[in-house]
Amino acid sequence: MNTTNRLERIRARLETALAPAELHVEDQSHLHAGHAGARSGRGHFRVRIVASAFEGHNPLQRHRLVYQALEEMMLNDIHALSIEAFAPTETARRAG
């Protein structure tokens, strides 16, 4: 499957499920060439997401929300996913 298409699908699913204020999705598959997951055709991706949906949730709960949004893709398109998930109030504190 086309990498650009995968990136667009990841973005679309996360935007629909979590309405992020900020979303960055990066394909890092090229960094894992020769890895078993890469040979299967499934990719390695990095997500940085800021969403109000994460307020009051711990990191594990936030990751679960992301995995829920990408559930089908985790089975067929994504081998590995690195997640940075923040609530808007956390990013505002960092900037200040």
Buried (B, 14 or more C-beta within 10 A) or exposed (E): EEEEEBBEBBBEBBBEBBEBEEBEBEBEBEEBEEEEBBEEEBBBBBBBBBBEBBEEBEEEEBBEBBBEBBEEBBEEBBBBBEBBBBBBEEEEEEEE
